[in-house]
Amino acid sequence: MEKQIQKFQNEVSFVSITIATLIITFLFLQTPKTCIPPSALQKPHLRFPNSTCDSTPRHHLPLSKKNARLWSSKSWTTRVSSFVQFFTQLYQNGLLKNHSKVLCVSAGAGHEVMALSKMGLKNVIGVELIESLPLVSRANPHNLPFFDGAFDVAFTGHLMAALYPLRNAEEMERTVRNGGVCVVVVDECGEEEVKEIVRLFRRSRLLSSSDVTLNGRRVTRIIMRKKASD
């Protein structure tokens, strides 16, 4: 009796293994129907879980077309226009000129770079940890790859978001010539907060601070002039 039970269990195990093998084989050869165009003459057999959806080549837009699409968007043009208005005030005050060499630190996607270029400035460089060509190149704001005094103006709208704001300020000052200016934009703040920010720029003196609107929000613009070397 026990031998018959053992024989029956062996037969059941064999049948189960056979069925499982057939199911696995079917899954490996099966292609999801939803991924195949109705007009396809023959269904390609791909290994499970891949499908014809996975194998469809992805068409990547060239960088020039991606930029063209981005730069023509309403949000982009609005932000660039806001920066143009912002920098125009500096231009009218004589702090910016057509021949000025400008460095935009932590420039993001490059709105400020494009704005300055639209104003006629030819020597504008934007840097960020992640590049956004052709407007912004990759560079560490805490260790800028430029000579001392290479620029007339250094601008940033992200000083307080920097990992080391003091180091960021030192690098901005280093790359600006004596008599050049560092322009910083922060969330709207009071006189004491402005003084704290100015103290980060140890080789510069405060020229002015004012509350302005940039990209639809109220901010404080701080302008400092780098002192001549002792």
SVG drawing of the C-alpha trace seen along z (x, -y; Angstrom):
<svg xmlns="http://www.w3.org/2000/svg" viewBox="-5 -105 54 107">
<polyline fill="none" stroke="black" stroke-width="0.4" points="0.0,0.0 2.8,-2.4 4.6,-1.6 1.5,-2.5 1.1,-5.8 4.8,-6.6 4.4,-5.7 1.3,-8.0 3.1,-10.9 6.1,-10.5 3.7,-10.6 2.0,-13.7 5.4,-15.4 6.5,-14.5 3.3,-16.0 3.6,-19.2 7.2,-19.7 6.2,-19.1 3.4,-21.6 5.6,-24.2 8.3,-23.8 5.7,-24.3 4.4,-27.4 7.8,-29.0 8.7,-28.1 5.5,-29.7 6.2,-32.9 9.7,-33.2 8.3,-32.9 5.2,-34.9 5.1,-38.6 2.5,-41.0 -0.1,-41.6 -0.6,-45.2 2.9,-46.1 2.6,-44.8 1.0,-46.9 -2.1,-45.2 -0.5,-45.5 2.6,-43.5 3.0,-40.4 4.9,-38.3 5.2,-38.7 8.9,-38.7 9.6,-36.4 11.6,-38.1 12.7,-36.7 10.3,-37.4 9.8,-40.0 11.1,-42.1 8.6,-43.0 8.5,-44.8 7.8,-48.0 11.2,-47.6 12.9,-47.0 11.3,-50.0 14.2,-52.4 13.8,-55.7 14.2,-58.8 16.3,-61.4 16.0,-65.0 19.3,-66.7 20.4,-69.3 19.7,-72.2 16.1,-71.1 15.6,-70.5 17.0,-74.0 14.8,-75.6 11.7,-74.0 12.7,-75.1 13.7,-78.6 10.5,-79.2 8.3,-78.2 6.4,-80.9 7.9,-80.2 11.4,-80.5 10.8,-83.8 9.1,-85.2 12.0,-84.5 14.5,-85.8 12.5,-89.0 12.5,-89.4 16.3,-89.1 16.7,-91.6 14.7,-94.1 16.8,-93.3 20.2,-93.8 19.0,-96.9 18.9,-98.7 22.6,-97.8 23.3,-98.9 21.6,-102.3 23.7,-102.7 26.9,-102.2 27.8,-98.9 27.3,-96.9 28.6,-97.9 28.5,-96.2 32.2,-95.2 31.8,-93.9 33.0,-90.4 30.3,-88.8 30.3,-85.5 27.0,-84.0 27.6,-81.5 25.1,-78.7 23.3,-79.8 20.9,-76.8 19.6,-76.5 21.0,-79.9 18.2,-82.4 20.5,-85.2 23.1,-84.3 20.6,-84.6 19.3,-87.8 22.7,-89.4 23.4,-88.2 20.2,-89.7 21.3,-93.0 24.3,-93.0 27.0,-91.7 29.4,-89.4 31.6,-88.1 29.1,-86.3 29.9,-82.9 27.5,-80.8 28.6,-77.9 26.8,-75.3 27.5,-71.8 25.4,-70.4 26.0,-71.9 23.2,-73.2 24.9,-73.8 25.4,-76.0 24.6,-78.6 26.0,-77.1 29.2,-75.1 30.0,-72.7 32.1,-74.0 32.2,-73.9 31.1,-77.3 33.4,-76.6 36.4,-76.2 35.9,-78.3 38.3,-77.4 39.2,-81.1 42.1,-83.4 42.1,-86.0 40.4,-89.2 39.1,-87.7 35.7,-89.3 34.2,-92.8 31.0,-91.5 30.0,-88.3 26.4,-87.5 24.6,-84.8 21.0,-84.2 21.8,-81.1 24.4,-82.1 22.5,-81.1 21.7,-77.7 25.4,-76.9 26.9,-74.2 29.6,-76.6 28.4,-80.2 31.6,-81.7 33.7,-79.7 31.3,-80.6 31.6,-84.3 35.4,-84.1 35.6,-82.5 33.3,-85.2 35.5,-87.9 38.7,-86.2 37.6,-86.1 36.4,-89.7 38.9,-92.4 39.7,-95.2 37.0,-97.7 34.6,-95.2 31.3,-94.3 29.7,-91.2 25.9,-91.1 23.9,-88.8 20.1,-88.1 18.5,-86.6 15.0,-86.2 13.7,-89.6 15.4,-90.4 16.1,-93.2 19.2,-95.3 20.7,-92.8 20.5,-89.9 22.1,-92.1 25.0,-92.9 25.5,-89.2 25.8,-88.5 28.1,-91.4 30.4,-90.1 30.9,-87.0 32.6,-89.2 35.7,-90.2 37.4,-92.1 34.4,-94.2 32.3,-97.0 28.6,-97.5 27.4,-99.8 23.7,-99.3 20.9,-97.0 17.3,-97.2 14.2,-95.2 13.2,-94.4 11.0,-91.9 12.7,-89.1 10.8,-86.2 7.6,-87.2 8.9,-87.2 10.3,-89.9 14.0,-89.6 16.8,-91.7 19.6,-92.8 23.0,-93.4 25.7,-95.1 29.3,-95.1 32.5,-96.6 35.7,-94.8 38.4,-96.9 41.8,-97.6 44.6,-95.4 46.5,-96.9"/>
</svg>
